[in-house]
Amino acid sequence: MYAPTDDRVQVLHVDDEVSLLDLTQECLERASDRLDVVRETTAAAGLDRLAESAVDCVLSDYDMPGMDGLAFLDRVREEYDDLPFILYTGKGSEEIASEAISAGVTDYLQKESGIDHYDVLANKIETAVARHRTERELRATKEQYQRLVEQNVVGIYLIQNGEFRFVNEKLAAIHGYDRSEMIGMSPLTVVAESDRDRVRRNLQVRLAGGREELNYRIVGKHRDGSTLDLELHGGRIEYEGGPAVMGVVVNWSERDGEV
C-alpha cells in the first residue's frame, strides 16, 4: 500500500541500528517539513508496514540480519513495482551499487559521519517522490485518453501542420465521414464558416505556446451541410518531433437529441 493523497511525503526507513533510525528521522524531518519518517528494524517488518500503511518512499540499509537491503528491494519490487526505493548504507562498494541498480533501486547514497549529508538525502527523497507522482499522473492521463478512444465516448483529434493526423471513430461519425477520409483534411473543413477565423486563431495561439489549454464552443459542420453544437477541449503537445494540438470534441447537438 502506498501513495498518500496530500503533499506530504511518507518515508519508511529500515535499519537495524536504532540510534541511526533516531538520528535520521530527526535530521530528515528538520531538513524538510514535508517529510514524515516511520521506522522499522528489519526488512520483514518493513514489508508488513508497507502492506498496512501509506508510504511514498523506502529508505533502506544494506547490511541487516535475516534479509539484506538488496533482498528487501527484490521483495518490494515484486509487490510495489515503481515505489521509490533508496539504498542508504555504510557498506559502500561499486559491486553493491551495481547490483542495486540492476535490481531497480531508485537511488543510492552512502552513509557519512556528521549530519551535513542529510540535506542531500532529503533532496533525493523528495526528487524521487516528485518524479514518481508525476509519472503516475501521466499514466493515469494516458489511460483515461485510451479509454475515451476505445469507448468512443467523445471525439478525439490530433492536428499538426494544419491537418488532422489522427481522429477516432466517434469524431468521424460526428461529422459524417470515415476516419480515413478525415486524415489529412483541414480541421476548418468541419467548422461552420462563422467560426473558422476563431478556430484558426485558437490553433495558432496554442501551437505558438501562447496557451497550453483552451476550451470553447463552436458551430461545426456535418458532411450533409447541417450544423453541430460542438465543445472543443484541446492542448499543445509534442508529436513526432513537432508541435501539435490534441483534444476532445463533445457533440452537444447529439446529447440534446437535435441530430
C-alpha positions, 0 to 999 in steps of 0.5 A: 500500500502506498501513495498518500493523497496530500503533499506530504511525503511518507518515508519508511526507513529500515535499519537495524541500528536504532540510534541511526533510525533516531538520528535520521528521522530527526535530521530528515524531518528538520531538513524538510517539513514535508517529510514524515519518517516511520521506522522499522528494524528489519526488512520483514517488518518493513514489508508488513508496514508497507502492506498496512500503511501509506508510504511514498518512499523506502529508505533502506540499509544494506547490511541487516540480519535475516534479509539484506537491503538488496533482498528487501528491494527484490521483495518490494519490487515484486509487490510495489513495482515503481515505489521509490526505493533508496539504498542508504548504507555504510557498506559502500562498494561499486559491486553493491551499487551495481547490483542495486541498480540492476535490481531497480533501486531508485537511488543510492547514497552512502552513509557519512559521519556528521549530519551535513549529508542529510540535506542531500538525502532529503533532496533525493527523497523528495526528487524521487517522490516528485518524479514518481507522482508525476509519472503516475499522473501521466499514466493515469492521463494516458489511460483515461485518453485510451479509454475515451478512444476505445469507448468512443465516448467523445471525439478525439483529434490530433492536428499538426501542420494544419491537418488532422493526423489522427481522429477516432471513430466517434469524431468521424461519425460526428461529422459524417465521414470515415476516419480515413477520409478525415486524415489529412483534411483541414480541421476548418473543413468541419467548422461552420464558416462563422467560426473558422477565423476563431478556430484558426486563431485558437490553433495558432495561439496554442501551437505558438505556446501562447496557451497550453489549454483552451476550451470553447464552443463552436458551430461545426459542420456535418458532411450533409451541410447541417450544423453541430453544437460542438465543445472543443477541449484541446492542448499543445503537445509534442508529436513526432518531433513537432508541435501539435494540438490534441483534444476532445470534441463533445457533440452537444447537438447529439446529447440534446437529441437535435441530430 
